Amino acid sequence: MRAPTSGDALLERGILARLANRPAEARRDWLRLLALDPPPPLTEAARRNLELLDVQVGK
């Protein structure tokens, strides 16, 4: 399976990984998305998801 290079695909795959209780995979995809320097809506969505992930992990 090829890794997605589309910002939208990385965002969605990260969300699916989080929902499947795979936080490391979710984090990897959202950090990869941020490295692409996406448009502001995708950047904000990735950052927001990373923050939520950090809160859940820190419980």
C-alpha positions as CSV (number, residue, x, y, z in Angstrom):
1,M,0.0,0.0,0.0
2,R,1.4,3.4,-1.0
3,A,1.4,6.2,1.6
4,P,-0.9,9.1,0.6
5,T,0.7,12.3,-0.4
6,S,-2.5,14.3,-0.5
7,G,-3.2,16.5,2.5
8,D,-6.9,15.6,2.5
9,A,-6.0,11.8,2.4
10,L,-3.5,12.2,5.3
11,L,-6.0,14.1,7.4
12,E,-8.7,11.5,6.8
13,R,-6.4,8.5,7.3
14,G,-5.2,10.1,10.6
15,I,-8.8,10.4,11.8
16,L,-9.5,6.8,10.9
17,A,-6.4,5.7,12.8
18,R,-7.5,7.7,15.8
19,L,-11.0,6.2,15.7
20,A,-9.4,2.7,15.5
21,N,-7.3,3.4,18.6
22,R,-4.0,3.7,16.7
23,P,-2.7,7.0,18.0
24,A,0.9,6.6,16.8
25,E,-0.4,6.1,13.2
26,A,-2.7,9.1,13.5
27,R,0.1,11.3,14.8
28,R,2.4,10.2,12.0
29,D,-0.1,11.1,9.3
30,W,-0.9,14.5,10.8
31,L,2.7,15.4,11.2
32,R,3.4,14.2,7.6
33,L,0.5,16.5,6.6
34,L,2.0,19.5,8.4
35,A,5.3,18.9,6.6
36,L,3.5,19.4,3.3
37,D,2.7,23.0,4.3
38,P,-0.9,22.6,3.4
39,P,-3.5,25.4,3.1
40,P,-4.7,26.9,6.4
41,P,-7.9,24.8,6.8
42,L,-5.9,21.5,6.6
43,T,-3.1,22.9,8.9
44,E,-5.7,23.9,11.5
45,A,-7.4,20.6,11.3
46,A,-4.2,18.6,11.7
47,R,-3.1,20.8,14.6
48,R,-6.5,20.5,16.3
49,N,-6.4,16.7,16.0
50,L,-2.9,16.5,17.4
51,E,-3.9,18.6,20.4
52,L,-6.9,16.3,21.0
53,L,-4.7,13.3,20.7
54,D,-2.3,14.7,23.2
55,V,-5.1,15.4,25.7
56,Q,-6.5,11.9,25.3
57,V,-3.1,10.3,25.7
58,G,-2.3,12.4,28.8
59,K,-5.5,11.2,30.7
